[in-house]
Structure formats: C-alpha cells, structure tokens
Amino acid sequence: MTGTASRLRALPLRSRLALLVAGAVAAAVAAVAVACWFVTREQLESQLDTSLRNVSVSDELVRSLFAACTRPDQAAPPPVKGTYTVQLVTASGSTCTSAGASPIEVTAADTAVAAGVRHDTLHTATTKNGSKVRVHTYPYETRTPLPGLVAGGFAVSVARPMSEVDAPLSSLAWMLLVVSGIGVVGAGAAGLWVARTGLRPVDRLTGAVEHVARTEDLTVRIPVDGEDEIARLSRSFNSMTASLASSRDRQAQLIADAGHELRTPLTSLRTNIELLARSDDTGRAIPPDDRRALMASVKAQMTELASLIGDLQELARPDAPAPGPLQVVALHDIADTALERARLRGPELTIRADLTPWYVRAEPAALERAVVNVLDNAVKFSPPRGTVEVALRDGELTVRDQGPGIPADELPHVFERFWRSPSARQLPGSGLGLSIVARTVQQAGGETTLRPAPDGPGTIASIRLPGAPVPPPGS
C-alpha cells in the first residue's frame, strides 16, 4: 500500500486526478453493475418459481407416467409442453420420471411432502446427468390406488432447468462488464481532459513562477478570469510580484540615495585628510586657526556619517512590529526628556512646553528617538532667538516652530526617505529623521502629520497615539 501511494504521488497532478476520477467511476459502476445483476437474478428466479407453482399436472398424465415407469410394456406418455420435467416421488424416496428426462435427486423435503408432513417445497436440485434444475414438489392425492402403490398419496415434482436463469445472467454479466469497461475508460479520458483543462491556469502560474525564478523579472503578470480558487491564486501571485518589485525598487532607491548622501561627507573628509597628509609630507605647517577649523570640519563630518549610518540601520529594520517589546510608557515623560536634549541643542531658543499625562503602548527607545527627531527638526529650522511651542493634550503631541515653513507642494514628500527640501539642503542632516518618526508612530498604532501654522510662519508637527490619561491597572 505504501509503495502504491509513493508511485501515485510520483505521477503528475493531472495523471493523479485522471486516475482518481477513473477509480471513483469504476467503483460506482461496479456497485451499480453488481446490484443490477443481483436484482435481475432475484427477478428471474422469482418468475421461474411462479411458473413452477402455476403448473398443473393432470391426473391422466400422472397415471400414464406411473404406468410407464412400472410396466415396461406400457407406452410412454406424451412429453410435457415446454421445458418442464415431471417426476413422481413416494414417501420411501422412489421416483418415476417422465420419458426422456434425467431423474432428479430426491431430497428429504421431497419425501416429507410425499409423506404428507409438508405442504410443498421449492428448491434447486441436480439431475442424474449433472444439470441444475429448479424443483417444485407438491402432494398429489389419488381417488383410486395406483397399481403397485399403496393407497394414499405421493408427491409430484415439477422442474425446469436453471439454465433459463443462468444463461440470461451470464449474458447480462458480460454486457455489464463491457459497458463498465467502456465507462471506466471513458471516465479516465474525461478525467484527463478535465484535469488538463482545469490545471491550465496552474500551468500558466507555474510557468510564470519558473520565469521569475530564472530571470528575476518581477514585471510578469498572469491574466485573471473569474472568481474561483485559481483566479484568487493568480491575483495573489500578481500582488506578490508587484510587492516584490516595489520592495526591490525601494531597496535600489535606498541604496542609490544612501550612496548619494554618503558621498558628500566622504568627499569632504577625503579632502580634509588629504590636506592634513600633504601638510605632513611637505613639511608646510597649516596655520593653527586653519588647522583647528579643519579638524572641526573632520569631526563634524564624522558625526554626520555616524548619524547617517545609524539612521540607515534604523530604516533597514523590516516594516513589521518593532523588535523591542511593547511597554506601557508615559508619553509626557518621554517628551520631557526629549525637551531637555532640545534645549541643549538650541540654547538660544525659547522652548515652551505644556504636557498633560498620557500613557501609550510602544517601544520606549524607538518612541523617544521619534520625539527627539521631531524636536531636532524644530530646533534646526527655527530662526535665532525663535520660539518652539510643545503641547501634549489628549494623546496628541504638537511641536510648532517659527521657521520658514514647508510649501504645500512639498508636504506629501516630507516622510519619504532621504527627501530634503531645497531650502534645507545646506543644513546638516540625512533626510531620514521624519521617515523614522513616521514608521515608529505607525508601529505604535498612531499617525504623524505636518501642516503649516495657521497664524503665522512656521510648521506644526503632530504625533497622535492611542492611549489613556492614566496607566492601565498592573502596568
């Protein structure tokens, strides 16, 4: 059984479907054929038994038959019409059979009928020459004793050959066998055709997958017709390839943008280091002030490179739930900590804060980084001695600066990776901060927006997170 199952699994799917269909049809046809054969046999035997019960043997025939059997000089009675065989049976088991007929074996039931113990009997017996017959034995009362027989009764057996039933049954069996074979073969052919037709979309899908695996061409799309499972599978494949193509494009764009952003600080570093190396090689000392400025530039470029690499590592994490465990954290405490860092980075700025308690479920480190990035943007774009207003009310943290603002046509791009406003390209930064903010807030179930200030210059950055003004029990 295990070997058969293994060989079956080794076949192509369409061959397995065809075999399964043929097997199911064969089982159904076999069940119907067997049932038909048994029902037909019962009907034929019932008709044969009815015909035997309806046979009436005349008294004259009985006497003639008895006389022919007991007196050799007596002429044999005329043959019985049809295919009947008549035999007389006494209680002792002796028999007298019609002329030209082979004697029928006598059973205990026959002698019991002859002795008057049973009313009649109907059974299958065998003649002396080996033929099977169906026998009906019933008592026969005589008005006058027959010569050589004690007064009383005896039994008459009427028989018909079983070939009248077996021959039609044999023909029926052969006919059912032929019809069943044709049906099974036809079912197998139909199953193979259905399998080929039904699996044609699967073949197209397989070809598309093999093409993608061979060529890495993610532009392949499968035509979708209908609403069945194959159509759903084709749509899912098209969505998968579209997502993969989009992911690959984003990856390529990230690499290109990262290379572009890395080129500027690296070029500056190379230039400064070459100046320092040339000074050492030629022995021409760089003036102290220029050397300090040169070293400060190298340090600034190194800091910018480290920040850019950190942002790239942050964005390289998959767009799935944050890897750190989610915790119930106080957003107002995180905002207060970020405010302290912002005051250090912009000591000449006035930073006002109005924070009401609000507890959220998020990764503390990632959320703090997001709030710090928003405040850093406000500090970076605020004019000297400007004001930054920070508020936290009902789960919405808003940060307003008094900078130049963001044009309306640039607002849709502010959360894209490496996107920087033309007016901000001369300022330090990688263009990744707001992308990190948007992703972190989205992972915490919130949303981030930027909008122009309604009553003057500046921009309002908003972070809205679901939570509550009090911590949940047990947190």
C-alpha positions, 0 to 999 in steps of 0.5 A: 500500500505504501509503495502504491501511494509513493508511485501515485504521488510520483505521477503528475497532478493531472495523471493523479486526478485522471486516475482518481476520477477513473477509480471513483467511476469504476467503483460506482459502476461496479456497485451499480453493475453488481446490484443490477445483476443481483436484482435481475437474478432475484427477478428471474428466479422469482418468475421461474418459481411462479411458473413452477407453482402455476403448473398443473399436472393432470391426473391422466398424465400422472397415471400414464407416467406411473404406468410407464415407469412400472410396466415396461410394456406400457407406452410412454406418455406424451412429453410435457409442453415446454421445458418442464420435467415431471417426476413422481416421488413416494414417501420411501424416496422412489421416483418415476420420471417422465420419458426422456428426462434425467431423474432428479435427486430426491431430497428429504423435503421431497419425501416429507411432502410425499409423506404428507408432513409438508405442504410443498417445497421449492428448491434447486436440485441436480439431475442424474446427468449433472444439470441444475434444475429448479424443483417444485414438489407438491402432494398429489392425492389419488381417488383410486390406488395406483397399481403397485402403490399403496393407497394414499398419496405421493408427491409430484415434482415439477422442474425446469432447468436453471439454465433459463436463469443462468444463461440470461445472467451470464449474458447480462454479466458480460454486457455489464462488464463491457459497458463498465469497461467502456465507462471506466475508460471513458471516465479516465479520458474525461478525467484527463481532459478535465484535469488538463483543462482545469490545471491550465491556469496552474500551468500558466502560474507555474510557468510564470513562477519558473520565469521569475525564478530564472530571470528575476523579472518581477514585471510578469503578470498572469491574466485573471478570469473569474472568481474561483480558487485559481483566479484568487491564486493568480491575483495573489501571485500578481500582488506578490510580484508587484510587492516584490518589485516595489520592495526591490525598487525601494531597496535600489532607491535606498541604496542609490540615495544612501550612496548619494548622501554618503558621498558628500561627507566622504568627499569632504573628509577625503579632502580634509585628510588629504590636506592634513597628509600633504601638510605632513609630507611637505613639511608646510605647517597649516596655520593653527586657526586653519588647522583647528577649523579643519579638524572641526570640519573632520569631526563634524563630518564624522558625526554626520556619517555616524548619524547617517549610518545609524539612521540607515540601520534604523530604516533597514529594520523590516516594516513589521512590529518593532523588535523591542517589546511593547511597554506601557510608557508615559508619553509626557515623560518621554517628551520631557526628556526629549525637551531637555536634549532640545534645549541643549541643542538650541540654547538660544531658543525659547522652548515652551512646553505644556504636557498633560499625562498620557500613557501609550503602548510602544517601544520606549527607545524607538518612541523617544528617538521619534520625539527627539527627531521631531524636536531636532527638526524644530530646533534646526529650522527655527530662526535665532532667538525663535520660539518652539511651542510643545503641547501634549493634550489628549494623546496628541503631541504638537511641536510648532516652530517659527521657521520658514515653513514647508510649501504645500507642494512639498508636504506629501514628500516630507516622510519619504526617505532621504527627501530634503527640501531645497531650502534645507539642503545646506543644513546638516542632516540625512533626510531620514529623521521624519521617515523614522518618526513616521514608521515608529508612530505607525508601529505604535498604532498612531499617525504623524502629520505636518501642516503649516501654522495657521497664524503665522510662519512656521510648521506644526508637527503632530504625533497622535497615539492611542492611549489613556490619561492614566496607566492601565491597572498592573502596568 
